[in-house]
Amino acid sequence: MKKEMFTAESFIKAVAAGDMEQVRAMLDSGLDVNCRYSSKEMKTGSVTPLYAAVSAGQLEMARFLLGCGADVNAAGPWDVTPLHVSIVNGSMDCFHLLLEAGADIQAVNTQGFTPLLASVVWQREEMFCELMAAGARTDIRNEDGYTPMRCAAAVGNLRMVQLLLAAGVDVNAVQDPDGSTALLVAAHRGHLEVVRLLLEKGARVDVRRNDGFSALRAAVDQLHPEVVELLLLAGADVHEQVEQNFTLLHHAATQGEVDIVHQLLAAGADVNAATEYGFTPLHSAAAMGHVGAVEHLLLAGATPNARDNKKRTPMAYAISKGHYDVMRLLSAAHAELDEEWKRAIHHAKQRLLAYLALLLAIGAACWYIL
């Protein structure tokens, strides 16, 4: 290759290909080991040879470039450093090489990701442990406002949460712009063991997000019965009310989650609690056709003839939705029809009788003709 063909682009390509002979020749020709190359696709930055070597997993090339004076912290697009890249790629060898060369473990890219936060999101547990041991900061948030603790709780990595707590992260600190603590995040995602650990470390069960959600409501809404049970044992408020006086039992009944309905009832939830609209949990379950939930509610003493503000009973909603199995259960519980449905059924009977009479008359006429 002629000297004039030794460009940053050809240098980067030789590095990525692991062509040591060509790379040596280019450096001998005077190319800067920290030169940069930017293609049309790289709209937010350029890359160095070291960045390219780590991206391609070329360990020995990366080692050689560092020995030639490559800047270990020279960032690429979005201010992503070679250390970030090694974490995303899961390359432990490159990761160790860069740490030994003095890579900045607190480097923040344009999206607010430190190497520690990247190791959480990509679930590189061994890298995470080493970064923690090296003193990585645990309080830096990314552009979404997420902390390492928030992300560790979200992915359900118990070991990461343990290490963050051991490093002094406040178990009850807000970890998300929506007001969530680690417990709220873990409960929402259904990570049972993380929830258990956080409770053991003193996480408060009464904290609510900005939208009013508690950890218990999050677990109920996301259908995590084991988490619900754990939170109830820890003292979560089973009588918690949300908008329009809907209770957690209303939410569980609406979703038909029988295990959670049973847990809430066993913990003392009011089976006949009414919303601002007069809706009881039995109304909710009947309207949605959830047979198991209806059965549990009736066994727990739900009033089968409760009426909402429109004077409609659970049976009326079951009939209007065509939930026949629910209708049978309610009928067995001596549920009554409201006046509207009585009139509707009476009119239907009258129409049916008139129709049958017409058919009989037509049949008689045809018989006479024959």
C-alpha positions as MATLAB code, in Angstrom:
seq = 'MKKEMFTAESFIKAVAAGDMEQVRAMLDSGLDVNCRYSSKEMKTGSVTPLYAAVSAGQLEMARFLLGCGADVNAAGPWDVTPLHVSIVNGSMDCFHLLLEAGADIQAVNTQGFTPLLASVVWQREEMFCELMAAGARTDIRNEDGYTPMRCAAAVGNLRMVQLLLAAGVDVNAVQDPDGSTALLVAAHRGHLEVVRLLLEKGARVDVRRNDGFSALRAAVDQLHPEVVELLLLAGADVHEQVEQNFTLLHHAATQGEVDIVHQLLAAGADVNAATEYGFTPLHSAAAMGHVGAVEHLLLAGATPNARDNKKRTPMAYAISKGHYDVMRLLSAAHAELDEEWKRAIHHAKQRLLAYLALLLAIGAACWYIL';
ca = [
       0.000    0.000    0.000;
       1.319    3.448   -0.905;
       1.925    5.965    1.854;
      -0.720    8.357    0.526;
      -3.338    5.625    0.968;
      -2.655    5.483    4.687;
      -5.762    7.294    5.907;
      -7.671    7.278    9.165;
     -10.363    5.198    7.482;
      -7.937    2.533    6.276;
      -6.246    2.555    9.687;
      -9.547    1.928   11.489;
     -10.438   -0.886    9.075;
      -7.054   -2.563    9.564;
      -7.466   -2.323   13.341;
     -10.969   -3.818   13.257;
      -9.706   -6.644   11.045;
      -6.847   -7.365   13.434;
      -4.231   -6.798   10.707;
      -1.255   -6.159   12.969;
       1.279   -5.911   10.134;
      -0.689   -3.228    8.333;
      -1.325   -1.311   11.538;
       2.399   -1.283   12.351;
       3.191   -0.031    8.860;
       0.645    2.771    9.179;
       1.987    3.898   12.525;
       5.538    3.768   11.139;
       4.377    6.004    8.300;
       3.402    8.657   10.803;
      -0.319    8.085   11.342;
      -1.451    9.204   14.813;
      -2.463    6.333   17.086;
      -5.310    8.590   18.278;
      -6.502    9.672   14.840;
     -10.241    9.781   14.286;
     -12.531    8.567   11.568;
     -16.143    9.541   10.978;
     -18.436    8.026    8.356;
     -21.758    9.356    7.086;
     -23.509    6.977    9.489;
     -21.708    8.515   12.482;
     -23.798   11.627   12.931;
     -22.844   12.162   16.566;
     -19.082   11.661   16.644;
     -16.071    9.762   15.410;
     -14.055    6.756   16.516;
     -10.415    6.182   17.388;
      -8.400    3.043   16.560;
      -8.688    1.868   20.181;
     -12.461    2.306   20.115;
     -12.562    0.261   16.890;
     -10.360   -2.469   18.355;
     -12.529   -2.861   21.459;
     -15.732   -2.756   19.378;
     -14.382   -5.567   17.195;
     -13.181   -7.575   20.205;
      -9.582   -7.353   19.049;
      -7.879   -7.778   22.435;
      -4.261   -8.003   21.268;
      -4.751   -5.078   18.906;
      -6.170   -3.010   21.767;
      -3.204   -3.967   23.935;
      -0.785   -2.976   21.162;
      -2.472    0.380   20.591;
      -2.406    1.188   24.301;
       1.290    0.362   24.296;
       1.705    2.855   21.449;
       0.058    5.625   23.455;
      -3.629    5.280   22.560;
      -5.884    7.399   24.772;
      -7.835    4.890   26.874;
     -10.657    7.381   27.483;
     -11.059    8.793   23.959;
     -14.811    8.572   23.386;
     -16.684    7.692   20.242;
     -20.243    8.547   19.154;
     -22.526    9.773   21.963;
     -19.413   10.092   24.164;
     -19.298    6.331   24.585;
     -15.853    5.306   25.797;
     -14.021    2.063   25.011;
     -14.868    0.936   28.558;
     -18.584    1.407   27.860;
     -18.150   -0.622   24.670;
     -16.416   -3.503   26.451;
     -19.323   -3.681   28.901;
     -22.003   -3.637   26.201;
     -20.124   -6.358   24.311;
     -19.531   -8.369   27.485;
     -15.805   -8.629   26.768;
     -14.161   -9.279   30.148;
     -10.654   -9.383   28.677;
     -11.004   -5.953   27.053;
     -12.712   -4.674   30.195;
      -9.776   -5.715   32.381;
      -7.245   -4.386   29.898;
      -8.903   -0.965   29.867;
      -9.207   -0.804   33.656;
      -5.528   -1.652   34.010;
      -4.731    1.114   31.516;
      -6.578    3.682   33.668;
     -10.009    3.856   32.030;
     -12.303    6.379   33.725;
     -14.957    4.381   35.596;
     -17.026    7.547   36.155;
     -17.223    8.528   32.451;
     -20.707    9.679   31.439;
     -21.956    9.446   27.869;
     -24.499   11.830   26.329;
     -27.371    9.633   27.524;
     -26.131    9.789   31.102;
     -24.796    6.249   31.262;
     -21.744    5.540   33.370;
     -19.934    2.211   33.004;
     -21.656    1.104   36.233;
     -25.116    1.917   34.933;
     -24.290    0.210   31.636;
     -23.233   -2.935   33.511;
     -26.614   -2.983   35.283;
     -28.691   -2.471   32.152;
     -26.734   -5.086   30.213;
     -26.609   -7.347   33.291;
     -22.835   -7.757   33.361;
     -22.736   -8.836   36.985;
     -19.007   -9.582   37.224;
     -18.129   -6.238   35.658;
     -20.576   -4.532   37.991;
     -18.899   -6.090   41.033;
     -15.460   -4.968   39.881;
     -16.647   -1.436   39.178;
     -18.235   -1.248   42.618;
     -15.017   -2.486   44.211;
     -13.108    0.171   42.263;
     -15.297    2.934   43.703;
     -17.781    3.644   40.916;
     -20.327    6.289   41.885;
     -23.821    5.007   42.566;
     -25.668    8.335   42.469;
     -25.297    9.340   38.818;
     -28.573    9.271   36.880;
     -29.018    8.760   33.170;
     -31.025   11.101   30.938;
     -34.261    9.399   32.044;
     -33.390   10.046   35.677;
     -32.702    6.394   36.475;
     -30.097    5.420   39.061;
     -28.115    2.170   39.165;
     -30.364    1.020   42.041;
     -33.502    1.715   40.014;
     -32.153   -0.292   37.084;
     -30.916   -3.150   39.283;
     -34.345   -3.417   40.917;
     -36.034   -3.285   37.505;
     -34.020   -6.175   36.079;
     -34.313   -8.096   39.352;
     -30.590   -8.614   39.916;
     -30.377   -9.530   43.589;
     -26.570   -9.428   43.795;
     -26.411   -5.930   42.334;
     -29.054   -4.653   44.734;
     -27.151   -6.220   47.653;
     -23.909   -4.517   46.645;
     -25.589   -1.143   46.162;
     -27.172   -1.359   49.599;
     -23.847   -2.409   51.103;
     -22.259    0.631   49.454;
     -24.645    2.891   51.332;
     -27.487    3.486   48.906;
     -30.568    4.498   50.924;
     -33.149    1.728   50.659;
     -35.962    4.299   50.747;
     -34.447    6.874   48.401;
     -36.394    7.887   45.286;
     -34.703    6.205   42.332;
     -36.958    7.322   39.487;
     -38.467   10.681   38.416;
     -41.921    9.130   38.869;
     -41.253    8.939   42.612;
     -40.519    5.222   42.761;
     -38.266    3.717   45.372;
     -36.428    0.473   44.661;
     -39.267   -1.430   46.370;
     -41.888    0.117   44.097;
     -39.853   -0.753   41.019;
     -39.199   -4.343   42.103;
     -42.830   -4.893   43.140;
     -44.078   -3.544   39.802;
     -41.777   -5.947   37.936;
     -42.603   -8.899   40.205;
     -39.062   -9.578   41.429;
     -39.910  -11.498   44.580;
     -36.425  -12.012   46.023;
     -35.452   -8.390   45.467;
     -38.667   -7.303   47.201;
     -37.867   -9.649   50.089;
     -34.332   -8.245   50.449;
     -35.505   -4.630   50.344;
     -38.126   -5.304   53.012;
     -35.506   -6.996   55.195;
     -33.324   -3.889   54.818;
     -36.114   -1.598   55.973;
     -37.919   -0.551   52.817;
     -41.150    1.292   53.606;
     -44.319   -0.252   52.186;
     -46.373    2.940   52.533;
     -44.378    5.074   50.068;
     -46.276    6.047   46.931;
     -45.237    7.143   43.471;
     -46.181   10.563   42.153;
     -49.329    9.039   40.626;
     -50.394    7.552   43.969;
     -49.340    3.974   43.293;
     -48.024    2.012   46.276;
     -45.884   -1.100   45.988;
     -48.953   -3.201   46.848;
     -51.106   -1.600   44.191;
     -48.325   -2.040   41.635;
     -48.096   -5.744   42.485;
     -51.888   -6.141   42.321;
     -52.193   -4.335   38.996;
     -49.335   -6.301   37.451;
     -50.700   -9.621   38.777;
     -47.825  -10.699   41.034;
     -49.554  -12.751   43.769;
     -46.364  -13.837   45.538;
     -45.230  -10.232   45.837;
     -48.709   -9.234   47.040;
     -48.522  -11.852   49.799;
     -45.077  -10.667   50.902;
     -46.134   -7.015   51.006;
     -49.275   -7.818   52.982;
     -47.190   -9.736   55.536;
     -44.928   -6.675   55.769;
     -47.879   -4.489   56.711;
     -49.028   -3.013   53.424;
     -52.479   -1.405   53.675;
     -55.068   -3.806   52.294;
     -57.706   -1.054   52.572;
     -55.810    1.321   50.291;
     -58.137    3.312   48.067;
     -57.297    4.852   44.732;
     -59.252    7.057   42.360;
     -63.058    7.263   42.870;
     -62.699    5.081   45.999;
     -61.783    1.976   44.046;
     -60.016   -0.468   46.335;
     -57.313   -2.975   45.573;
     -59.978   -5.665   45.744;
     -61.886   -3.894   42.975;
     -58.748   -3.964   40.825;
     -58.083   -7.650   41.509;
     -61.732   -8.548   40.838;
     -61.726   -6.592   37.579;
     -58.675   -8.531   36.398;
     -60.020  -11.860   37.626;
     -56.822  -12.760   39.491;
     -58.274  -15.342   41.898;
     -55.125  -15.783   43.999;
     -54.868  -12.059   44.663;
     -58.597  -11.780   45.382;
     -58.174  -14.569   47.930;
     -55.091  -12.903   49.489;
     -56.779   -9.536   49.839;
     -59.888  -11.070   51.350;
     -57.800  -13.133   53.785;
     -55.997   -9.932   54.817;
     -59.296   -8.253   55.673;
     -60.297   -6.374   52.531;
     -63.907   -5.133   52.596;
     -65.777   -7.456   50.269;
     -68.635   -4.977   49.878;
     -66.629   -1.759   49.563;
     -68.371    0.624   47.184;
     -66.828    3.179   44.848;
     -68.196    6.657   44.228;
     -70.416    5.000   41.614;
     -71.713    2.382   44.035;
     -69.705   -0.361   42.328;
     -68.698   -3.254   44.589;
     -65.953   -5.775   43.796;
     -68.744   -8.212   42.876;
     -70.056   -5.734   40.300;
     -66.519   -5.553   38.860;
     -66.007   -9.308   38.635;
     -69.512   -9.961   37.277;
     -69.221   -7.275   34.613;
     -65.951   -8.797   33.389;
     -67.207  -12.384   33.531;
     -64.590  -13.654   35.990;
     -66.238  -16.764   37.393;
     -63.524  -17.624   39.917;
     -63.442  -14.126   41.350;
     -67.248  -14.025   41.606;
     -67.216  -17.353   43.435;
     -64.577  -16.193   45.928;
     -66.387  -12.931   46.581;
     -69.711  -14.664   47.177;
     -68.082  -17.150   49.567;
     -66.560  -14.218   51.446;
     -69.967  -12.651   51.949;
     -70.394  -10.333   48.983;
     -73.945   -9.004   48.728;
     -75.377  -10.508   45.523;
     -78.091   -7.846   45.261;
     -75.936   -4.775   45.859;
     -77.006   -1.886   43.646;
     -74.797    0.804   42.163;
     -75.803    4.433   41.651;
     -77.762    3.398   38.553;
     -79.655    0.832   40.637;
     -78.019   -1.997   38.729;
     -77.038   -5.264   40.376;
     -74.110   -7.569   39.550;
     -76.641   -9.836   37.825;
     -77.705   -6.989   35.537;
     -74.119   -6.505   34.379;
     -73.603  -10.237   33.876;
     -76.766  -10.421   31.763;
     -75.862   -7.376   29.673;
     -72.443   -8.882   28.890;
     -73.734  -12.406   28.283;
     -71.672  -14.008   31.076;
     -73.853  -17.099   31.566;
     -71.612  -18.923   34.052;
     -71.572  -15.833   36.255;
     -75.359  -15.570   35.920;
     -75.708  -19.148   37.178;
     -73.473  -18.452   40.188;
     -75.374  -15.310   41.091;
     -78.703  -17.057   40.627;
     -77.575  -19.818   42.998;
     -76.752  -17.058   45.499;
     -80.349  -15.799   45.157;
     -79.416  -12.728   43.177;
     -82.360  -10.705   42.000;
     -82.986   -8.962   38.730;
     -83.428   -5.214   38.837;
     -86.692   -3.740   37.562;
     -85.166   -2.756   34.231;
     -84.175   -6.320   33.479;
     -87.470   -7.705   34.738;
     -89.288   -5.461   32.268;
     -86.855   -6.389   29.501;
     -87.352  -10.110   30.125;
     -91.143   -9.659   30.310;
     -91.152   -7.842   26.955;
     -88.889  -10.508   25.470;
     -91.280  -13.223   26.647;
     -94.215  -11.365   25.147;
     -92.426  -10.983   21.818;
     -91.426  -14.638   21.860;
     -94.983  -15.760   22.569;
     -96.287  -13.528   19.781;
     -93.679  -14.955   17.412;
     -94.607  -18.516   18.370;
     -98.281  -17.753   17.899;
     -97.512  -16.387   14.442;
     -95.538  -19.507   13.546;
     -98.376  -21.731   14.756;
    -100.883  -19.734   12.713;
     -98.713  -20.026    9.590;
     -98.289  -23.737   10.202;
    -102.013  -24.242   10.615;
    -102.739  -22.335    7.393;
    -100.226  -24.419    5.481;
    -101.742  -27.624    6.877;
    -105.217  -26.464    5.830;
    -104.047  -25.703    2.293;
    -102.383  -29.092    1.977;
];
